[in-house]
Amino acid sequence: MDATQIDFYSRLAHAIAVQFGSNCEVVIHDLEMTDPGRSIVAIENGHVTGRTVGAGPSHVVLEAVKAGRLHKLDDRLAYLTKTDDGRILRSSTVFIRDEDGTPIGILSINYDITLISAAADTLSALTGIGPNDDPTGDPEPIVKNVADLLDDLIEQSVALVGKPAALMNKEERVRAISYLNDTGAFLITKSGPKVCKYFGISKYTLYSYLDEAKSSDES
C-alpha cells in the first residue's frame, strides 16, 4: 500500500478503536511488504494480542500473500480467535483491494470477549440455559511472531495427517508438506530448514515433495 492508503486506514483504525474502547484491537496489514513477517503497519490497542507495528502476520495474512491473484479471497466476519494466554476474541477480517480487485492490505478487528464469555457461562450455570457450543469449532490462534506461526502450522499439518512425523510414510509426509505450502508456511524466512529437520528429510526431498504435491493439485 502507498503512504496515502496507510495514512487513511491508520486513521480509520484509530477511529474504530476509540469508538469501541480498549478491548478492541484494530490492525492494518500491508500485503505488499517484501517481508510478510513484518506485515503490520498500524495497530491500535495492541495490548489485546501483544503485537506492535512491524510484528508478524496471522494465518489469514499468510494465506492472502500465498493466494495472490490466483484465488478469490472473501472477507471473514465475526469468527473466534484466541491469544497465546488463552483470551477469546471475536474477529473480523476485511481485505483492502486495488483497482483490479487484488488484495493489497487487510483491516482486522479483534474484540476481547473473554469477560463477556465468562459472564455468559456463569449465567448459564445459574439458570440452566445458555447458548450452544460454538458450531465453528476451536478458535484460531493469534501468534506474535513468525516463529510461533510456523510452529503452529507444522502442528496443524501433523494433526491433519493424524500421526507423529517420525511414523509418517512418504504419502503422509507429502500430504503434510502440501498443507504447509497451501497455508503459506514457506513464505516465512528460513522455514525450509526447520521443516526438513522436523520431518527428517533433506532439502532435496522437500523440493521433490513440493513438486509432487503441486502435480497432485493440478491433476
N, C-alpha and C positions, 0 to 999 in steps of 0.2 A: 504494500500500500504506500501511496505517496504521503508527504508530510501533511497536506491538507486533509486527507482522509483520516489519518491517525489523529490529528487535532480534533476533528469533528467527533469521531467515535470515542475519544478520550473524554470530551465534554459530555457526551451522551451518557457514558458510563458513570461519570460523576453525578449527573442529574438523577439517574436511576438509584444510585446508592444513597443519595441524600433523601430521596423520596421514601425509600423503604427501610432505611436505618442500618445500623451497624451489623446486623445479621445477614445483610445482603451483599455478597461479593459480586462484582461485575468485572469481567476480564475481556480484554481485546487481544486477539492473536493475529499476527501478521503471517499469512501462509506463504508469502513471497520471500521470507527470510532465507538466506543461503544456508543458515544453520537452524533446522527445525527444533533443535534442543533449546533455542532461546526465543521462542515464538511470542512470548508475552511482551507487548509494547506498552500496555497501560493496564492498571488494575486498581480497583477501589475496594476497601475493606479486605485487603489481602490476608488479614489475620484469620479469616474464616478457614482457609486451606493452608495458610503458612507460606504462600508464594509471593514473589515480588516481580517487578519488571526484569526481563531477561531470564526468567525461570523457564523450566522445561514444559513440554506440552502434555496434553491429555491424550487418551486413546482417540478421541474424536479428531484432534488436530492431526495426529499421525495418519489416520485413515483418510483425511481430506488431502493431505500432501501426497499420499500414495496414489489416491484416485486421480488427481489432476483433472485433465479434460476427458478422461475415459469413462467416467461414470457420473450419473446424475446424483447429486447429493441433496438430501432433504433436511430441512430444519428438524430439530428434535425438541419437543416441548414437554415440560413438567415430568421429567423422569428422575429417578432416585440415584444419587451418588453417595459416596462416603469418604471421609477423610482418613488419614492413617491413624488417627487417635480415636476412630470409631464414631464420630459425629455424622448424622444423617442430613443430607442436603437435598433440596428439591431444585433441580437444574433444568435450564433451557439453553439450547444452542442454536444460534441463528447465523447462517452463512452470509458474509458480505461478498457481493459479486461485482465483477466489472461489467462493461457494456455488452460483452459477449456471453455473460451468464456464468463465467468461470469463477469459482470461489477464490477470493484473494485474502479473505480475513474471516474471523469469527468473533461474534459478540456472545459471550457466555455469562449467564446469570446463575449463581449458586446461593440459594437461601437456606440458612441453617434452621432446620425444623426439629432439631433434637429435643428441645424442651417441649415443643408442641406435641411431638410424638409421645414423649413420656407422660404428659398430661392426659393424652387420649387413652394411653394404656391404663392409667390409674382410674379414669372414669369407667373404662370398660370393665375393669376388675370389680369396681364398686357396684355397678349397675347390672352386670352380666350381659351387656350388649356392647357392640362396637363394630368398627369396620372390619371387613375380612382381610386376610393376609394380602399383601401386595401381589397382584397377579403377574407383575412384570419380572419377578424373581429378585435375586440379590442385587443390592445397589452396586453400581460401578465404582471402583476405587479411583480417587483423585490422588495422583502422586506429585511429589515436589520436584523431582529431578529425573533425568533420562535414565540414570542407572536403575532407579526403582521401577521405572516404567518398563524397561527391558526385562528385569526380573519378573515382573508381573505378567508380561506377555509370554515369557518362557513357561511360567507356571500354568498359564491358560492352555498353552499348546500341549503340555503334558496331560492336563486334565481332559483335553479333547480326545486324546488317544486312550487314556484310561489306565496307563501303566507307567512305572518309572522309566526314565530314558535308558538305563542300563539293561532293561528287559525288552526293549523295543526291537522288532525286526526292521529290515530295510524299508518295507512298505509303510510301517508305522512312523519311522523317522521322516520319511518323505512327507507324510501327512502333517506331521508337526512342523517341519520346515516350511511347508506350503502355507500353513496357518500364519507363521511368523512373517512370511513375505507378504501375505494378503493384508495383514494388520499394520504394515509399515515398519516392522521392527528393524529391518536392515537399513533404514534411513538414519538410524541412531549411530553416531560415530563409534567405531571400534566394536560394533555389535557382532561382526563375523567371528572374530577370535573367541569371544565369550560363548557364542552359540556352539562353535566347534568343540570347545572344552567341555561344555555341559553335556553334549550328546556323544562325546568321544569319537569325533570324526575329524578328518583333515580338511583344510580349506578347499582342496580339490574335490573331495567328496561332497562338501557343502555346495559347490558350484554345480556339480553333477545332479544333486538332489533338486536344486532350484530349477535347472533345465528340465528335469523330469516332471516337476510339479507344473511348470509352465506349459509343457506339452500336453499334460493331462487336462489342464484348464481349457486349452484351445480345442482339444478334441471333444 
